Structure formats: structure tokens, C-alpha cells
Amino acid sequence: MRSVAFIKKKYIYLQVEMKRVLYILTLVLVLGVVTPGAAALAEPRIEQVAADEANATGGKGCIAMTAGESDATFNVYSITGQLIKTVKVNAGTKATIDFPKGFYIVKCVGKWSRKVVVK
């Protein structure tokens, strides 16, 4: 049978290790979602499209935002809530912007917001 002192030492050791693991996981999650240099993204590629309402979809390395029948302003946020990019799209056009892999929240100002995945 082990002594009480040994069990207390083991318990304290496990607490310290758990704090280290949580710290590392937090760093990995933050650094994996908030990419350095994300604010310096390329300018959007614009093309003409026919759409009834504003829409945003994630794709392979990009987010495509369509304005619909009227002009639309889209705000792209990281999953932590940091504003990454604001894009103004004219009516009947589609803007495609390259983004690093991750989860983003796209808000069409005054209309809706939704989660978008960039693969």
C-alpha cells in the first residue's frame, strides 16, 4: 500500500501536467484558427452572376460571396470573433477571396450571418 505523501505528490504532478496540456491545446487552437497575416489577404476576384439573394459559401482555399439583386457588404470574422476582412460586393456580382483553412463566420450586414468552412 502506498503512503499518503506519495499519493499527494502524484496528484499534484498530474495537476501540473493537465495545466500544461490545456495550455498547449489552447495555443494550438488559437494559432490554428487565427492565422498570422490573414488581414493581408489578396483582393477579391470579381465576376458577374445571376442571384436572387446574398450568399456566402466556403470552398477549397476560398470564400465566395454573392451580392444578389442589391449591393451587399460582407464581414468575415475568425472563429474567435476577430474581424478579418470587409468586402463590398456590387449587385449581380460574386467576389471570391482566398483564405487559409479554417472556420469563419461571414456576416451579410443587416441580413444574416453564417458559419463557413474553408478546406
Beta strands, then each sheet from edge to edge (+ up, - down):
strand 1: 45-48
strand 2: 55-58
strand 3: 62-66
strand 4: 72-78
strand 5: 83-89
strand 6: 93-98
strand 7: 102-108
strand 8: 112-118
sheet 1: 1+ 6- 3+ 2-
sheet 2: 5+ 4- 7+ 8-
end
